[in-house]
Structures are given as C-alpha cells and as structure tokens.
Amino acid sequence: GVRLVGSEMCIRDRDDEAHVAENRRLYQAKFEQVVPVLQQVFDVKMPDASFYIWLKVPDGDDLAFAQKLWHEAAIQVLPGRFLARDTPNGNPGKGYVRIALVAGVEECVEGARRMVALFRHD
C-alpha cells in the first residue's frame, strides 16, 4: 500500500492548531474573569499579550507579599525581583509579582477571590 505521510502530518498539524486555539480561549477566559476580581483591591491591568498577570504590590515589597500569599492562602506567585537584575536604577521587577494562570478557570478565580479577601483589610 501507499503510505501518505504528508496527509498524516496535515491531520496532526490541524489537531495542534485546534489545541492552540483552545488554549488561547481558556487563557482569555481566565484573564477576563480573574482581572476584574483582582481589580477590587489591586492595581492590575489586562495584559495585551501574555500568559501572566503582573500585579503591583500595594506596599512595594514583592517578596513579603508572595510569602504572605503562600503562608496564609496557599497561593504561589513569583516576586518580580527574581525575574530582573539589579541595576544602578534599581530592579525593574521589584514591587510586582507575576501570576501565572495555569490552573483551571474556576480555580484561578477562587485564587483571585482569596487574594482579595486576604488583602482587603490590610
């Protein structure tokens, strides 16, 4: 028989495109639902093109903020200072945390609600 390798590749590529489109849709849904919750307490904007939310920390101490989230709400974020280098003008990541929306939509929204509840009274 004749093996149609090119056809198999086209089918696989089409399936990959469907997967990419579904991931885009899920990330968009996460951003659309999580950002408004966070905006109740935090200075945060919808990213133009990113997998991450960059949240400005209220008191500027991104490390203490991340530690508090982990210890008191079991939420992991990355202090921005770990993602940039110190320069003569300071560290451009300091004062921000990076939030990766890798969990499901509902779990991301619940995490945002816990963040708001934790910092609403501070």
Backbone hydrogen bonds, N-H to C=O, Kabsch-Sander energy under -0.5 kcal/mol:
donor,donor_aa,acceptor,acceptor_aa,energy
4,L,2,V,-0.5
5,V,3,R,-1.1
8,E,4,L,-1.7
9,M,5,V,-2.2
10,C,6,G,-2.1
11,I,7,S,-2.2
12,R,8,E,-2.3
13,D,9,M,-2.8
14,R,10,C,-2.4
15,D,11,I,-2.3
16,D,12,R,-2.3
17,E,13,D,-2.3
18,A,14,R,-2.0
19,H,15,D,-2.0
20,V,16,D,-2.4
21,A,17,E,-2.6
22,E,18,A,-2.2
23,N,19,H,-2.3
24,R,20,V,-2.4
25,R,21,A,-2.2
26,L,22,E,-2.4
27,Y,23,N,-2.7
28,Q,24,R,-2.5
29,A,25,R,-2.2
30,K,26,L,-2.3
31,F,27,Y,-2.7
32,E,28,Q,-2.7
33,Q,29,A,-1.5
34,V,30,K,-3.0
35,V,31,F,-2.0
37,V,33,Q,-0.7
38,L,34,V,-2.4
39,Q,35,V,-2.4
40,Q,37,V,-1.4
41,V,38,L,-1.9
42,F,38,L,-3.1
43,D,56,K,-0.6
44,V,42,F,-1.1
53,I,99,I,-2.5
55,L,53,I,-0.7
55,L,97,V,-2.5
56,K,43,D,-1.7
56,K,54,W,-0.5
57,V,95,G,-3.0
60,G,57,V,-0.8
62,D,60,G,-1.2
65,F,61,D,-2.3
66,A,62,D,-2.2
67,Q,63,L,-2.4
68,K,64,A,-2.5
69,L,65,F,-2.3
70,W,66,A,-2.1
71,H,67,Q,-2.9
72,E,68,K,-2.7
73,A,69,L,-1.7
74,A,70,W,-1.1
75,I,69,L,-1.6
77,V,75,I,-0.5
78,L,98,R,-2.1
80,G,96,Y,-3.4
82,F,79,P,-1.7
83,L,80,G,-2.0
84,A,81,R,-0.7
87,T,90,G,-1.0
90,G,87,T,-2.2
94,K,91,N,-1.3
96,Y,93,G,-1.6
97,V,55,L,-2.0
98,R,78,L,-2.8
99,I,53,I,-3.0
99,I,97,V,-0.6
100,A,98,R,-0.5
101,L,51,F,-1.0
101,L,99,I,-0.6
102,V,100,A,-1.6
108,C,104,G,-2.5
109,V,105,V,-2.4
110,E,106,E,-2.4
111,G,107,E,-2.3
112,A,108,C,-2.2
113,R,109,V,-2.3
114,R,110,E,-2.3
115,M,111,G,-2.2
116,V,112,A,-2.4
117,A,113,R,-2.5
118,L,114,R,-2.2
119,F,115,M,-2.0
120,R,116,V,-1.7
121,H,117,A,-0.5
122,D,119,F,-0.7
